[in-house]
Amino acid sequence: MVTPSTVIVPYVKDRLRPQTKNAVIRQRHSALFCEHLASDPESYARVIIEASHRPGNLVINEQDIVPPPGAINQLLRCWHPWCYHLVELKGRLTPATLGLAKFGWHLQFRYPNWAELALRDNNDPFLTRLMHEPDMAIANWMDAQGIRAHVHNPPPVHLHWPGTHGW
């Protein structure tokens, strides 16, 4: 049996890096490119929540992350409920990002509304980052459920925008 899967590339207008788009399309022709609004702090979270309701595995590849060759299929084949690649941020490899991450079908089966649960307001550990940067809220919620992340290698290329972290 083949598990259905969805690969999304959330991006802000004019911020989708061509290297990212080309690498994702090479690995997954059916990837969905989902524009969200930088001016709306909840826009990115809504993209994730909507995608989380699609059947099967969900892979998120952010707008400025170039997935290593074969990385998307490797994530989709992995049996762990939550996987990601460490992403370089400010010269360090950072865990629990949404840069290149997978949420498995069994997570959706056990927690049908996992994204809504993870992204609700009272789950924000920094009280200012929720919705704009849902990675920390999701990691916090997963940790509270006892769901440990599985790390994949190698780290993807992170194409930063000058003066920013990449968004």
Secondary structure, 3 states (H helix, E strand, C coil): CCCCEEEEEEEECCCCCHHHHHHHHHHCCCCEEEEECCCCCCHHHHHHHHHHCCCCEEEEECCCEECCCCHHHHHHHCCCCEEEECEEECCEEECCCCCEEEECHHHHHHCCCHHHHHCCHHHCCCCCCCCCCHHHHHHHHHHHHCCCCEEECCCCEECCCCCCCCC
